[in-house]
Amino acid sequence: MQFPLHFFCVCVKIREYHRRHPAARAVDVNEDYEAMLKEEPVIEFTGEEAFGKYLDMPELYNQYNNLKFEKPIEYSTYLNIFSQPHIVPCKLKFTRQYKEYMENLLEYLVYFFQRTEPLQDLDRIFSKVTTEFEEQWENDAIQGWERTSQENGHSSADHTVIDLDFYSTVDELKEVAPEKLKEALAALGLKSGGTVQQRAERLFLTKDTPFEKLDKRHFVKGSRGSVLNGGAATSKEVDNSKEIALMEAKINKLCDLLDEIIAHTKENVVKKQALTYDEMEAEREEEETQADSESDDDEQQIYNPLKLPMGWDGKPIPYWLYKLHGLGQELKCEICGNYSYWGRRAFERYFKEWRHQHGMRCLGIPNTKNFNEITSIKEAQELWKRIQERQGVNKWRPDLEEEYEDKEGNIYNKKTYTDLQRQGLI
């Protein structure tokens, strides 16, 4: 009796699998399925992505800059903030350009995650994100979208509408600032042109007359329907804002899952900014050489039964040699962001590496031999100040150091020569 039960359990699992993965490829019994299993999957990566090591987002960066939230930012700065959509003001999120940008960003992150983590169940992850989002949306706890569901996008109108209960005549209403009258009329969908008298009269009509009974000529073209059907427009705005907020929640989740790759992308961008063209070409050739030898290195497993410490080449070395080279000594550099270097050899070499060069460039100090062995920001700034003062003392002074020779072969500095020449002695 156990065999039929087990058979039906397997059938249920197979049916459930094909329901969740309708695009899964079915294997025909007559086909050579063993050859199919040996086929290498075709996964396409761009050159910048380096087979899934880094993100490639220049197009999204340009699209973000074109949104014109503020002055344009650098690519390295964008990599720090693209995973934080809550920093964008809520009133700027209702534009069509922002929604298109969020859709493209979510599409790229999903595509990248599917290529780098093919065994992860993204549908299950997004289902959990959606459930949590619905609860937070009902409780008004979404960061950056607080009080959106209650305000319904009419906060700006609340500030511009004038309370007409305080005014009994048109003449009293005329004392209000003209710009304030104009804003109040525009918020109600009424025409805001004309003199102050005409604006006040038009606005005063709304005190006792319902919108349905107002003459069409008082409304801006096409605005009367939206004013009368404010509930439908409000519902549409709430749905639109909820859709954008859900996309932001999914992007936040993907950024958490890709946190390590995002950090490597930032380091790679900063590193490239500190390299010259020749150094970038040399590094590219070195990466190609390493890629060719990676398969051979992976097959050779390091045999280390005594658990000896590792040397610079990643191979075991004797403990006395490990101590001799000081590989257990940690040396930190404040200029490099408190980055740790192990051993004296690595510490001496890092002064010429991109990380230290970038740190010195951020401080506005040239990375010369004078600053070797200096790891403190304060010490580097003090030494640079002393060098600048010394250069001021040794500065070239042409009046005293530029030399002139007269007809008799006598040599004078420029100041003495010009003085004698003015006196007619030379």
GUBA-821941 format. One record per residue (C-alpha): residue number from 1; x, y, z. Coordinates in steps of 0.001 Angstrom, whole numbers, plus 524288, in hexadecimal, padded with zeros to 5 digits. Layout:
<rs>
NUM, X, Y, Z
...
</rs>
This chain:
<rs>
1, 80000, 80000, 80000
2, 80BB0, 808F0, 801A5
3, 80F5B, 80887, 7F326
4, 802EE, 80F44, 7EE01
5, 80402, 8197D, 7F8C9
6, 81218, 81C83, 7F522
7, 80E7E, 81CBA, 7E6AE
8, 803AC, 826B1, 7E8BD
9, 80CA1, 82F31, 7F13D
10, 816A2, 82F95, 7E63E
11, 80BF1, 83303, 7DC74
12, 80761, 83E32, 7E507
13, 81545, 84379, 7E5E6
14, 81720, 84286, 7D72E
15, 80A30, 8494A, 7D49C
16, 80D9D, 85408, 7DE53
17, 81B04, 855F9, 7D805
18, 8154C, 85792, 7CA64
19, 80AE4, 860CE, 7CF9C
20, 8155E, 8699A, 7D563
21, 81E5F, 8683B, 7C986
22, 8159E, 867A5, 7BD79
23, 82109, 86AF2, 7B46F
24, 82928, 85F63, 7B901
25, 82E5A, 856FF, 7AE04
26, 82830, 84982, 7AD37
27, 83150, 83E02, 7AAAD
28, 82CD8, 83454, 7A086
29, 8302E, 82625, 7A38B
30, 834DD, 8241A, 795A6
31, 83E77, 82F70, 79661
32, 84C7D, 82E41, 79AB1
33, 84A84, 834E7, 7A7CD
34, 8585E, 831D7, 7AC5C
35, 85DEF, 83A81, 7A1AE
36, 85423, 844EF, 7A5AA
37, 85911, 844B3, 7B3B1
38, 86707, 8465F, 7AF04
39, 863C4, 852BC, 7A77E
40, 869A5, 85EFF, 7AD32
41, 85F46, 8693C, 7B084
42, 8605C, 875A2, 7A86F
43, 86112, 8810C, 7B1F1
44, 8642B, 88E3E, 7AC1A
45, 86B82, 898A8, 7B3BB
46, 87094, 8A5BB, 7AF1E
47, 87F0A, 8A8B5, 7AF9C
48, 87D13, 8B1F7, 7BB0C
49, 875C7, 8A792, 7C2E2
50, 881AC, 89E75, 7C229
51, 87975, 891F7, 7C2CD
52, 87143, 896C9, 7CE31
53, 87BC7, 89D47, 7D672
54, 876F3, 8AB35, 7D474
55, 86AB4, 8B2A5, 7D098
56, 86A06, 8B9DE, 7C39D
57, 86134, 8C5BF, 7C5B5
58, 865EC, 8D15B, 7BD6B
59, 858F5, 8D1FF, 7B5F5
60, 85114, 8D24D, 7C292
61, 85A7D, 8DC82, 7C7E6
62, 8580F, 8E546, 7BC1B
63, 84967, 8E339, 7BD74
64, 84A22, 8E718, 7CBE1
65, 851BC, 8F376, 7C8A5
66, 8479D, 8F6FE, 7BE52
67, 83D11, 8F6FE, 7C8D1
68, 84331, 903E8, 7CD55
69, 84096, 90244, 7DBDF
70, 84C76, 90AA2, 7DEA7
71, 85998, 90D83, 7D86B
72, 85FAB, 901E2, 7D110
73, 86747, 8F82A, 7D957
74, 872D3, 8EF5C, 7D653
75, 87166, 8E0DB, 7D35B
76, 87823, 8DCED, 7E014
77, 86E71, 8E549, 7E7C8
78, 86302, 8DF3A, 7E06F
79, 86770, 8D19D, 7E490
80, 86634, 8D614, 7F2AD
81, 85859, 8DB71, 7F182
82, 8512E, 8D365, 7E72E
83, 84DBD, 8C957, 7F1AF
84, 8478C, 8D40E, 7FA24
85, 83B63, 8D8BE, 7F2C5
86, 835B4, 8DE36, 7FF61
87, 83F08, 8E9E4, 7FE93
88, 837B7, 8EEEE, 7F290
89, 82D08, 8F8A1, 7F6AA
90, 81F89, 8F292, 7F5B3
91, 81A1A, 8FD9D, 7ED5E
92, 82425, 8FA90, 7E2B7
93, 8205A, 8EC31, 7E1B9
94, 81384, 8EE1A, 7DA76
95, 819B8, 8F1A8, 7CD7E
96, 81983, 8E876, 7C1E2
97, 82866, 8E92D, 7C09B
98, 82A92, 8E49D, 7CE8F
99, 82149, 8D92A, 7CCE7
100, 82835, 8D506, 7C05F
101, 83558, 8D60C, 7C742
102, 830B8, 8CD72, 7D288
103, 82B34, 8C365, 7C8FF
104, 8382B, 8C2C8, 7C18F
105, 8400B, 8C1E3, 7CE26
106, 83796, 8B6D9, 7D36B
107, 8382B, 8AFB7, 7C663
108, 84712, 8B057, 7C5F6
109, 848E2, 8ABF8, 7D417
110, 83F7F, 8A08A, 7D21A
111, 84689, 89C7D, 7C59C
112, 853DD, 89D7A, 7CC25
113, 84F41, 895D9, 7D81B
114, 849A9, 88AFB, 7CF9B
115, 856A6, 889A9, 7C875
116, 85F45, 889C0, 7D4A5
117, 8561D, 88234, 7DDD9
118, 84E9D, 878C5, 7D50C
119, 84B09, 86FAA, 7E049
120, 84427, 87A30, 7E831
121, 8354B, 87A42, 7E7A7
122, 832DA, 8888A, 7E44A
123, 8240A, 886B7, 7E3B2
124, 823CC, 8821A, 7F1C6
125, 82C90, 88D76, 7F600
126, 823DC, 89785, 7EF4A
127, 817AB, 89118, 7F4D3
128, 81CF3, 892FB, 80289
129, 820DC, 8A10B, 7FF6C
130, 8132F, 8A3E9, 7FA48
131, 80CBA, 89E48, 8067B
132, 81538, 8A66F, 80F89
133, 8130E, 8B25B, 806FE
134, 80439, 8B130, 807A9
135, 804B3, 8B0C8, 81685
136, 80DC8, 8BC87, 8175B
137, 805B0, 8C415, 80D6D
138, 7F954, 8C20B, 81565
139, 80085, 8C67C, 821B6
140, 8068D, 8D227, 81A6B
141, 81452, 8CD5F, 81DCA
142, 81AF3, 8CDEE, 81068
143, 82720, 8D666, 81133
144, 825C8, 8E23D, 8085D
145, 8170F, 8E00B, 80653
146, 811D3, 8E3F7, 813AA
147, 803FB, 8E98E, 813C9
148, 802E3, 8E78A, 80503
149, 7F69D, 8DF3E, 8060F
150, 7F027, 8E95A, 80ED1
151, 7F456, 8F574, 80762
152, 7F0BE, 8EFBF, 7FA08
153, 7F981, 8F959, 7F32B
154, 7F1D0, 9059B, 7F754
155, 7FB57, 90B47, 80128
156, 7FF42, 91632, 7F7FA
157, 7F0FE, 91A07, 7F5DD
158, 7EE82, 91AC5, 80483
159, 7F900, 92536, 805D0
160, 7F418, 92D8A, 7FA84
161, 7E543, 92D9B, 7FCD7
162, 7E04A, 939C2, 80409
163, 7D612, 93817, 80EC3
164, 7CAEE, 940A5, 809C0
165, 7C39E, 9403F, 816B7
166, 7CC29, 94B6E, 81B62
167, 7C7D6, 95450, 8103D
168, 7BA1E, 959DA, 80ED6
169, 7BBDD, 9626E, 802BE
170, 7C3FB, 962D3, 7F665
171, 7CAB9, 96F3C, 7FAEF
172, 7CFF3, 96831, 806F5
173, 7D4D5, 95D2A, 7FE70
174, 7DBE0, 966FF, 7F58D
175, 7E51E, 96A34, 800D5
176, 7EB42, 95CB9, 7FF81
177, 7F7FD, 95C88, 7F7D3
178, 7F5C0, 95AF3, 7E911
179, 7FECC, 94F1D, 7E847
180, 7F74E, 9489B, 7F357
181, 7EA8E, 94A85, 7EBE9
182, 7F0BA, 94507, 7DFA9
183, 7F59A, 938D2, 7E6D2
184, 7E859, 9369C, 7ED30
185, 7E142, 93773, 7E013
186, 7EB07, 92E43, 7D98B
187, 7E97F, 92461, 7E49B
188, 7DACD, 9242C, 7E25E
189, 7DC21, 922E3, 7D3A3
190, 7D6DA, 930A7, 7D116
191, 7DC79, 93AB6, 7C7D9
192, 7E6C0, 94313, 7CEAB
193, 7E816, 94E1B, 7C4D2
194, 7E287, 95BDB, 7C4E8
195, 7E349, 966FC, 7CEB2
196, 7E34F, 9658D, 7DD73
197, 7D4E0, 96962, 7DD8E
198, 7D16D, 95EBA, 7D3BF
199, 7D957, 9546F, 7DB02
200, 7D2D3, 957E4, 7E7F1
201, 7C53A, 95774, 7E1EF
202, 7C7EC, 94A56, 7DB75
203, 7CD1B, 9447A, 7E819
204, 7C214, 94A40, 7F05B
205, 7B826, 94313, 7E7D9
206, 7BCC6, 93624, 7ED7C
207, 7B8DE, 93A27, 7FB3F
208, 7AA38, 937ED, 7F992
209, 7A948, 9319D, 7EC0C
210, 7AC51, 922F9, 7EA44
211, 7B5FB, 91F3D, 7DFA6
212, 7AB4F, 91840, 7D806
213, 7A3A3, 924F7, 7D654
214, 7AF04, 92DBB, 7D295
215, 7AFA1, 9327C, 7C49E
216, 7B911, 92B2C, 7BBC3
217, 7BFC1, 937CD, 7B7D4
218, 7C59E, 93913, 7C581
219, 7CD01, 92C29, 7C452
220, 7D9C4, 92985, 7BD5C
221, 7D783, 92140, 7B13B
222, 7D6D0, 912CF, 7B4CC
223, 7D7D4, 914F0, 7C385
224, 7C963, 914E4, 7C71E
225, 7C7F4, 9063D, 7C55F
226, 7D3DA, 90359, 7CDB6
227, 7CEC1, 90C38, 7D894
228, 7C15D, 905D9, 7D877
229, 7C745, 8F819, 7D7B6
230, 7D1BF, 8FA4E, 7E1DE
231, 7CF50, 8ED2C, 7E843
232, 7D2EE, 8E573, 7DC16
233, 7DF17, 8EDA4, 7D9C3
234, 7E30A, 8EC03, 7E7F2
235, 7E17B, 8DD44, 7E732
236, 7E9EF, 8DCE7, 7DAFA
237, 7F49F, 8E4EA, 7E18F
238, 7F4AC, 8DBDC, 7ED55
239, 7F5BF, 8CFD8, 7E48A
240, 800DD, 8D630, 7DCF8
241, 80843, 8D9CF, 7E953
242, 8062F, 8CC29, 7EED3
243, 80B9F, 8C616, 7E262
244, 817D7, 8CE9E, 7E301
245, 819AB, 8CBC1, 7F181
246, 818BB, 8BD10, 7EEE5
247, 82339, 8BE21, 7E46B
248, 82BE1, 8C53E, 7EE21
249, 829C1, 8BA6B, 7F828
250, 82DC3, 8B007, 7EE3E
251, 839CD, 8B7F2, 7EA68
252, 83DA9, 8B928, 7F8BC
253, 83C9F, 8AA61, 7FA5D
254, 844D8, 8A7B8, 7EE3C
255, 84F16, 8B17D, 7F2BE
256, 84FE8, 8AA66, 7FFCD
257, 85205, 89D76, 7F8B5
258, 85C30, 8A395, 7EFA2
259, 862B5, 8AB93, 7FA54
260, 8701A, 8A54E, 7F89B
261, 8700A, 8A714, 7E9C5
262, 86BFD, 8B55B, 7EB4F
263, 8776F, 8B7A4, 7F49D
264, 880DE, 8B141, 7EAEA
265, 87B51, 8B9BC, 7E007
266, 87DEE, 8C61F, 7E7EC
267, 88BF2, 8C1E2, 7EA92
268, 88E1A, 8BE94, 7DC49
269, 88902, 8CBD4, 7D7AA
270, 89165, 8D34F, 7E16A
271, 89D10, 8CAFF, 7DDA2
272, 89B56, 8CDDF, 7CF25
273, 89A61, 8DC6F, 7D1D5
274, 8A7CA, 8DC04, 7D84A
275, 8AE7F, 8D449, 7CD57
276, 8B4D6, 8D968, 7C111
277, 8B1CF, 8D3C1, 7B3B1
278, 8BE5A, 8CBA6, 7B385
279, 8BB74, 8C61A, 7C0F1
280, 8AD9A, 8C28E, 7BCD6
281, 8B2AF, 8BB93, 7B0AA
282, 8BCCC, 8B42A, 7B8B9
283, 8B259, 8B014, 7C277
284, 8A948, 8AB9E, 7B78D
285, 8B416, 8A320, 7B1AD
286, 8B701, 89D89, 7BF1A
287, 8A8A0, 89A0D, 7C125
288, 8A82F, 8933A, 7B3EF
289, 8B451, 88B62, 7B78F
290, 8AE61, 887B1, 7C49E
291, 8A197, 883A6, 7BE12
292, 8A90B, 87A2A, 7B553
293, 8AFEA, 873DE, 7C0D4
294, 8A451, 873D3, 7CA32
295, 89F67, 8668C, 7C5DC
296, 8ACBF, 8605F, 7C854
297, 8ADF3, 866EC, 7D5AE
298, 8A066, 86272, 7D9D5
299, 8A399, 8545A, 7D6E1
300, 8AFE1, 854CD, 7DF47
301, 8AB34, 85423, 7ED55
302, 8B53C, 858DF, 7F73C
303, 8B990, 84DD8, 80025
304, 8BB6B, 8534D, 80DE8
305, 8B956, 84898, 8181E
306, 8C184, 84F9D, 8227C
307, 8B975, 85C1B, 820F6
308, 8C56C, 86471, 81EA1
309, 8C3D3, 87324, 81C89
310, 8C28A, 8782C, 80EA5
311, 8CCB1, 88094, 807BD
312, 8CAE9, 88B75, 7FDA7
313, 8C851, 8819E, 7F2CB
314, 8BD88, 87AA8, 7FA55
315, 8C5E0, 86E93, 7FCF4
316, 8CA0B, 8691B, 80A30
317, 8D70C, 86DD6, 80FAE
318, 8DE59, 86A01, 81C25
319, 8DA3C, 870FC, 8287D
320, 8E7EB, 87684, 82AE8
321, 8E7AD, 87CBF, 81D5B
322, 8D9F5, 881E9, 82016
323, 8DF1E, 8886B, 82C85
324, 8EB9C, 88D1B, 825E5
325, 8E421, 894D2, 81B9C
326, 8DA78, 899E2, 825B4
327, 8CE87, 894C9, 81E8C
328, 8C733, 89446, 82B74
329, 8C961, 8A2D0, 82DBC
330, 8BDE4, 8AB81, 82A1D
331, 8C110, 8B928, 82522
332, 8B604, 8C2D4, 822B4
333, 8B5B1, 8CF17, 81A61
334, 8AC58, 8DA0A, 81DF4
335, 8AE03, 8E041, 81081
336, 8A8BA, 8D3BC, 80A38
337, 89CC2, 8D38C, 81315
338, 8A345, 8CB5F, 81DEB
339, 8A627, 8C07C, 8143D
340, 8AE74, 8B576, 81A1D
341, 8BB2D, 8B077, 81440
342, 8C19F, 8A41D, 81945
343, 8D062, 8A3B1, 81987
344, 8DAF6, 8ADBE, 81712
345, 8DC5E, 8AA5C, 808C3
346, 8CE12, 8ACEC, 805A7
347, 8CEA8, 8B967, 80DC6
348, 8DA32, 8BED1, 80602
349, 8D41C, 8BB6C, 7F8EA
350, 8C6BF, 8C152, 7FB9B
351, 8CBBC, 8CF77, 7FAE3
352, 8CC01, 8CE19, 7EC05
353, 8BED7, 8C722, 7EAF2
354, 8B22B, 8CD4B, 7E625
355, 8AB91, 8CD7A, 7F385
356, 8B604, 8D602, 7F9B3
357, 8B710, 8DE91, 7ED94
358, 8A869, 8E10D, 7EDF5
359, 8A8FC, 8E4A0, 7FC6D
360, 8B41D, 8EE41, 7FA22
361, 8ACDB, 8F43A, 7EE9F
362, 8A0D5, 8F647, 7F724
363, 8A96C, 8FD94, 800E6
364, 8AF02, 90606, 7F5FF
365, 8BCEA, 9014A, 7F89B
366, 8C62B, 8FBE4, 7EE20
367, 8CA46, 8EDCC, 7F0A0
368, 8D926, 8EFB8, 7F08D
369, 8E43C, 8E8C2, 7F7AD
370, 8E3A8, 8F317, 80254
371, 8D728, 8ECD2, 8075C
372, 8DBEF, 8DEB7, 8081B
373, 8D976, 8D81A, 81535
374, 8CF4A, 8E276, 818C8
375, 8C1EB, 8DC9D, 81B9E
376, 8BB66, 8E757, 823AE
377, 8B356, 8F1DD, 81CF6
378, 8B7C6, 8FC19, 826DB
379, 8C635, 8F8F2, 824FE
380, 8C4E3, 8F950, 81626
381, 8BE2D, 9069E, 8168A
382, 8C867, 90C44, 81FD4
383, 8D3A5, 90745, 8175A
384, 8CD4A, 90CCF, 80B04
385, 8CBF4, 919FD, 811DA
386, 8DA5D, 919FE, 815A3
387, 8DE52, 9164E, 807C3
388, 8D64C, 92186, 80247
389, 8DC88, 92B1C, 80BD3
390, 8EA1C, 9263F, 80833
391, 8E70B, 927B4, 7F9CB
392, 8E319, 935D4, 7FC8B
393, 8F099, 938AC, 80279
394, 8F7DC, 93240, 7F737
395, 8EF6E, 938B5, 7ED05
396, 8F62B, 93E49, 7E11C
397, 8F84A, 94CEC, 7E2B5
398, 8FC80, 952CD, 7D59C
399, 90033, 96026, 7DB20
400, 90ACC, 95A44, 7E38D
401, 90E58, 94DB5, 7DC63
402, 90D86, 95147, 7CDF8
403, 91B12, 95552, 7C931
404, 91F63, 95F47, 7BEE4
405, 92CD4, 961D9, 7B8F1
406, 931C6, 96F08, 7B415
407, 93B76, 971B0, 7A8FD
408, 9472E, 97075, 7B20C
409, 942F0, 96312, 7B6C8
410, 93E1B, 9675C, 7C424
411, 93287, 95F67, 7C93A
412, 9275D, 965AB, 7D0D6
413, 91A16, 9612A, 7D555
414, 90E35, 966DE, 7CE76
415, 90B4B, 97136, 7D8C3
416, 91930, 97689, 7D933
417, 91AA4, 97639, 7CA6E
418, 90E07, 97DEF, 7C80B
419, 911D6, 98808, 7D282
420, 91F56, 98A4E, 7CC5F
421, 9192E, 98AF2, 7BEEA
422, 90F98, 9957C, 7C329
423, 91AED, 99D8C, 7C8BD
424, 9224B, 99C98, 7BBFE
425, 92DDE, 995A9, 7C21F
426, 92CCB, 989F7, 7B92D
</rs>
